């Protein structure tokens, strides 16, 4: 491995991801304000949160077949530029339905980008450097969580939410330009053609690819169980519980807007502290500990938060769950890159993403109704108890799997 490959390209990839993440936070906050100003309706703003999983379902049903058959560096670049162009169009027409349609397309592009980025990162970063890279990626993501909203606030002082939207479009374009500087890693001229008997992505190809993903999971049941449980804890149930966060803080904890802002800031501090420690410990942490310990730490923090009746214990819960989040996500990313074949990663990621998006929608609506019909704190506690049960099951599966191999071709299994 040359020195350029060792540090330059990973650094460029992390820089592009960081710029895109910061821009994403600016766009998210600005869009909420624009829609609220246009409609004066909290419901109209809440609908923005359902667009992402809807777009995930629409895109992930077919995108994996596409991702695995073209050059991923070029695809990532094209998707960055596409999102930049769509974001520029957002403020041009004062119609909430027009904005919903563009946001749907932007999130569809993001749903395709995720599996492509994971596959490209797996090809670019050697296995021994992935824990370090993923820990740095988590650190950059946590930095964006803090810097993005602060940058959005500064931009609102200097201009308007529309100005902030255009800054986000520029950030996406910069991310695309940085991605262009990365190397192409694959020859896709005849990729998979010998298996498909055709170059395009047809409905028949998509059905065959779904069948291939199912065959992979049937032959690797432990991988499927760990992926499913991790998604259930960290994405599905966390999203459902988080959807009640603002209402919980205002009605159950009785916090003012300023106090709620402090609560969110403390979670940001927890993310930074956890991601920083995770980056320092990356080479000395095993994947089972990162996943199992990280997920249980997140669940423990949620449990403290859910059972709170005042600011201080809720703040402690927020800090703890945010602190352990980087460990869990880093461990799962390394596990996923190690045990899912890179040539199948786009299809596996898309199938996982589609199922995850559907479950997020179902659980978010279910817990919203539960909070309305029963009580907000009861709904949150039930959600956290489900998270904890899934987290315990995940930890048991990970530690058992670390004692044996997943396949004969990977005898080291979860051992790092």
N, C-alpha and C positions, 0 to 999 in steps of 0.2 A: 504494500500500500504506500503510495507517495504521500509526502507531507501535505500536498494540496488536497488530496482526497481525505486525509486524516482530519484536517481542521477547517479548510476554506469552505468546502461545500456544505458540511453540516452547519457551519456558522451562517452561511447565506440562507440556508433553509430555515433556521431558527429566526433570523432577522425578518424574513418574509412572513413567517407565521406571526411574529410579534406585531409587525405593522398591521397586518390584517385583523388580528384580535383587538388591538386598540381601536382601529377604525370601526370594528363591529359593535363595540360598546357605544361609541359616539352615535352611530346610526340607530341603534336600538333605543337609546334615550330620546334622541331627536324625533324619531318617528312616533313614539308614544305621545310626545308633546304636540306634534303636528296634528295627529288624528284627534286628540282630545280638544285642541283648539277649534278644529273644523266641526266637530260633532257635539261637543259639550257632553259626551256620553262615556261613562266608565265601561259600559258594555261594548261599545265600539272599540275601545282600547283592549279589552279582554279578548276580543275576537282575534287580535293579532297573535295571541299566544297559541291559538288553535291552528293557525295557518302553518306553522313549522311542522307539526306532526302530520298534517294533511299533505303537505308538500313531500315529506319523507315517504309516505305511503305511495304517492303518485310516482316519485322518481325511483325509489329503490326496487320497485317491482321489475324493472328492466335494466337499470343502469349498470348493475354488476357485469352483465354480459358485454356491455359496451366498454367498461373500464378495463377488463382483462384482455381486450383485443386491440387496444391502441396504445401509443406511447404516452405514459402517464405524465411525464414532464410537460409535454405539449398540451395534454388535456387540462392539467392544473393551470397552466398559463392562460389557456382559452377561457376557462371558467372564471378566473380572476378578472379578466378584461370584460367578460360578459356581465358579471355582477357589477363592475364599475359602471358600465353603460346603462344598465337597468336602474341603478341607484341615481344616476344623473337625471333620468326621466321621471323619478318619483314626484318632484315638486312642480312639474310642468302643467299639471291639470288638477284643479281643485275638486276632486271627486274621491270619496272614501273608497268606493268600489274599484275605481281605477288603481288606487294605492294598494288595496288588497290583492288585486290581480298581479301587480308588479312584485309585491312582497312574496306572493306564492311562487313566482318564477325565480326570484332571488334565492329563496329557501330550497327550491328544487335543485338549483345549481350547487348550493352548499351541500345538499344530500349526496350529490354525485362526487363532489370534491373530497369528502371525508374518506371513502374507501380508496380513491385514487392516491390521496396523500399518504395513507397508511401503507399501501403497497409500495409506493415509491420510496418512502423512508426505510422500509425493510430492505429494499435492494441497495440503497445508498449507504446505510450505516451497518458496518460489520457487527456480528452478533455480540462480540465482547464489549463493544462500545454502546450498545443500545440502552442498558440501564442508565448510564451517564447522560446520554442524549435525551431520553424520556424524562429524566429528572430535571434537566435544563428546560425542556419544553414545558413541564409543569410550572417551573419557576417563572418563565416568561408569561404563561397564561395567567398566573396569579398577579403578576405585575400589571398586565393589561386590565385585570379586574379592578385594580386601584387607579391606574393612570387613565383608563378610558373615561369613566364618569367625571374625574377631575378635569380632563381635557375638554369634555363636553360642556361642563359648567363654564370653563374659561371661554370657549367659543360662543356660548350663549351671551356672555358679557360683551364680547367683541362684535357679535352679529346677531343672527337669528338661528333657529333650528334648521332652516333651509340651508344656511351657510354651513352648518355642521354636517348636513347630509352630503354636500359637495366635497367637504374635506374627507369624508369616508370614501367617496368614490375615488378621490385621489389616492387614498391609502390602498385601496384594492388594486389600482393601476400600478402603484409602486411594487406591491407584492407580486403582481404578474411579471413586471420587468425583472425583479430579483430572481423569480423562478426561471426565467429565460437564461440566466447565467449558470444555472445548474446543468450537469451533464445529462444527455440522453443515455439511458441504460439498457435499452432493449431494441431488438430488431423485430418489428411487428409486421413486416411485409407479408408473411404467410402465417402469422400467429394463429394457432388453433385451426387452421384451414384443413389440415389433414384429419381432424376429428369432426369438424362440422360439415365438410363437403361444400362450404360456401363461405364467402368473405364477409357478407353483411350480417347484421343482427336481426333475424326474423323472429316471428312468434315461435316457430319450431325450435330455433336455437335457444330462445329464452326458456322454453319448457325443458329442453335437455339440460340446460345449465342448472335449473332448479333441482332437477333429478340428481345431478352430480353433487350439488351441495348436500342434499338429503343423504346420498350414499356416503359422503365424507363424514357426516355427523353420525350416521348409523355405525360406521366403522371406528369412530372416535367418540364414544358416548360421554367420556369424562370431559372432553373439550366442550361438547355441547352443553352439558350441565353447568360447567363453570361460566361459560359465556352467558347462558340464560339467567343464572342466579345473580351474576354481577350486574347485568343490565337491569334486572328486577329491582335490585337494591339502589344502585347508583344513578339510574336514569328514570325508571318508571315510577317507583314509589317516592323517590326524592322529588321528582317533578310534581307529583300529586300533592305531597305535603307542602312543597314550596309555594304552590298556587294559593294556599291559604295563609301564607306568611304575613302579608300586610294586614289582613283582617284579624289574625290572631294577635299581632302586636298591638293593634289599636283597641280591640274589644276585650280581649282576655287579659292582656298585660296592662292595658290602659295607658299606653305610651303616647306621647305627643309626636308630631312629625319630626321634630328635632331629635327626640330620644330614639325614634326608630332609625333615623339616619346614623346615629352613633352605634346602634346595634349592628347595622349593615357594615359600618366601618370596622367594627371589631372582628367581624367575620373575614373582612379583607386582611386584617392584621394576622389572623389565624392562618389564612391561606399562604401569606408571604412567609411566616415563620415555619410552617410545615414544609413548604416547597424548598426553602433555603436549607433546612436540615436534611431533607431528602436528597438534595443535590450533593451535600457534603458526604452523605452516607451511601451514595449510589453503588459504589464498588464493593461495599461490605454488607449489603442487604440482600437476603435471598428473596426470590419471587414469592414463595409461600408466605413469608413473614409480611412482605409488602401488601399482598392481596388480603390475607386473612386478618392480620393486625390492623391494616388500614381501614378495611370495611367495618370491623367491629368498633374501631375508634369513631368512625363516622356515625354508626348507629347509636353508640353511647352518647355522643354529643346531641343527636336528635332527641334521644330519650330525655335527657336533662332539660332541653328546650321545651319539649312537649308537656312536661309535668310542671313547668314553672308557672308561678303566679305573680312574679315581680321581675323587674329589669335585671338585677344582678345574676340570678341563676340562669335566666335566658341568655344573657351575654356570655356566661361561662360555656353554656351548651353550644352557642354559635361558634365561639372560638375553637372549642374542641373538635366539632364536626368539620370545620374548615381546615384545621391543622392536619387532620388525618387524611383529607381528601387527596392530597398530592401523592401520598404513599400508595393509596389504593389504585389510583389511576395509572401511576408509573408501573406498578407491578403487573396490572392487567395488560397494559400496552406491550410490555416485554414478553409476557406469556403468550399473547395473541400472535405477535410477530414470530415467536419461536415455533409455535405448534400449528399454525395455519399456513399451508403452502402458498408462497407468494403468487404463483400462477393462478391460484383460486381465490385470492384474497379479496378481489373486487366483488366477486359473486357472493362469497360468504358474508362480507361486510354489508352488502346491499340487502340480502335476505334478513340478516340480523336487524338492520336498520328499519326495514319495513315492519317487522313484527314489533319491534320496540316502539315505533311511532304509533302503531295501532293501540298498543297497550297503554301508552302515555295518554292518548285521547280518552280511552275508556275510563282509566283510573282518575284522571283529572276531573272529568264530568261526574263520576260516581262520588268522589270526595267533596266536590262542590255541592252536590245535592245533599249529601250526608250532613255537611256543615249547616245547610239551610234547614233541614228537617229535624236534626237532633241538636247538636251544639258544636261550635267550632273546635273547642278543646278536645271534646270526645272524638271527633273525626280525626284530629291530628294525632292523638294518642293511639287510636286504632291503626292509623297508617304507619306510625313509627314501630308499633309492635309487629306488624307484618314485615317491615324492613328488618327488624332485629331477628325474626325467625329465619328469613331468607339469608341474612348475614351469617348467622350461626351455621346454617346448612352449607353455605359457600365455604366457610372456614374449614369445616370438617372435610368437605370434598377436596379442597386444595391440599390440606395436610396429608390426606390419604393418598392423593395422586402423586405427591412428592416422594412417596415411598415406593412407587412402582413406575414402570415406563408406560407411556401412552401407546407406543407402537414399537415394533422391533427396529424400525429405522431411526427412532429417537430414544435410545435406551436411557439417556440422562433425564428424560421427562422434565419435571419442574426444577430439577437441580440447575442452578444458574450456569 
